[in-house]
Amino acid sequence: MKKLIDDKTIPQILDILEEMHPDAKCALEHRDRFQLLIAVVLSAQTTDVSVNKVTPELFSKYPGPKELASARQEDVQDIIKTIGLYKNKSSNIIKLSQKLMENHGGIVPGEFDALTALPGVGRKTANVVLAEGFRVPRIAVDTHVFRVSNRIGLVDESDVTATEKALMERIPEEKWILAHHLLIFHGRRICTARNPKCGECYLNSICLSSKLVQEV
């Protein structure tokens, strides 16, 4: 296990990230909780930009769970075919909508277990919906959050669930939602998977990975 950044440094890290990414927020375009849920499901293994290109037509034709529940899968596939896994995703969002109508009166539930019981909804998706749609403090761990938080030294974990738990233990609860967005934006713009832009990063004097690079 590598050394972790001191607890006292965490507020400084968040402040620096907020300075670097003042526009950090949910990048998926949506008008309500249902559209948020669908957009997050569609965003798996693809970019938010790609999702935002298909959802205007999707939500125009199927604005709510009632409409999407009765949609033909072929029609939905045709709308979202430019994003990854579009066949599975089209099936999931139709079945998800049917479950919302059958079990929740067409309303997106605000409970973690109820959300994860829906087709295509995993832990990350449920956490995003709770945080963005219901303002329930959560840290959703995607590939960016996992990579950046472990690189910096906020945590030292081998999987996303352990990373989520560790981040929740180290970051004040009132900062969970903001921290999620800051880590995502930092991973997209600076701390990329390949060739991270360490020279442009304001965390150079703090980041444990940066220090290791400098010591070599």
Protein Blocks (a to p, Z undefined) as FASTA:
>chain_A
ZZdddfklmmmmmmmmmmmmmmgccfbdcfbfklmmmmmmmmgopafklmmmmmmmmmmm
mmbfklmmmpcfklmmmmmmmpghklmmmmmmmmmmmmmmmmnnopacfbfklmmmpghi
afklmmmmmmmmnopacddddfklmmmmmmnopaccfbfklmmmmmmmmpcfklmmmmmm
mmmmmmmmmmgfbhpafklpcklmmmmklmmmmmZZ
